[in-house]
Each structure stands twice: as C-alpha cells, then as structure tokens.
Amino acid sequence: MGTVLTVIVVVIGAALYLLPSLIAFNRSNKDRWLILVINVVFGATLVGWALALYLTLRKPKVPAAA
C-alpha cells in the first residue's frame, strides 16, 4: 500500500510541477520550448513556476492589420 501511495503522490506532484509546460504543449504555444526550459530549470522556485504559467496563459500577440 505504501509503495502505491508513493507512486501516486509522485505522479500528481510531477503533473503539478510541469503543469505550465503541459498546458503550453497542449495549446501548441509558439514559446512552448522556452516555457519547458523555464519550468524545468526554475520551476522549483515559486517565481519560476509562476513565470512559466504566465507565459503559458498570456494571449498571443496579434499583428496589426495594415
């Protein structure tokens, strides 16, 4: 029972840790690789994780019509 619970906790924790990257890849965000790097390298800090989440959820810039 203890091993199963440990695996479940690790999988849920990894999913939450990588949530910004998972969303970025699911939405085909053009900056998804940058978001993944920021998430993996700086995600352990709350600031890095929040930055990755912000980059994931921001609206893409639409070029102005000529």
C-alpha positions, -999 to +999 in steps of 0.1 A: +000+000+000+028+024+009+045+020-025+013+026-045+006+057-025+041+070-030+038+064-068+005+083-069+019+112-049+050+114-072+029+113-104+005+140-091+034+161-079+052+159-113+020+168-131+015+199-110+052+208-113+050+206-151+015+220-154+026+252-173+046+231-198+017+206-202-007+234-210+018+251-234+023+219-254-014+211-254-022+246-268+007+245-293+021+277-278+049+291-300+071+295-270+065+260-256+101+250-256+111+282-237+083+276-213+095+240-208+131+251-201+119+278-176+096+253-160+122+226-155+152+249-146+134+275-124+102+257-116+113+247-081+111+284-071+076+298-069+087+327-091+100+305-119+068+284-119+046+315-119+066+329-148+062+297-168+025+297-160+022+334-170+039+328-204+016+298-210-016+316-202-009+350-219-027+358-251-007+357-283+001+390-299-020+396-330-002+415-357-019+448-366-038+450-399-021+471-425 
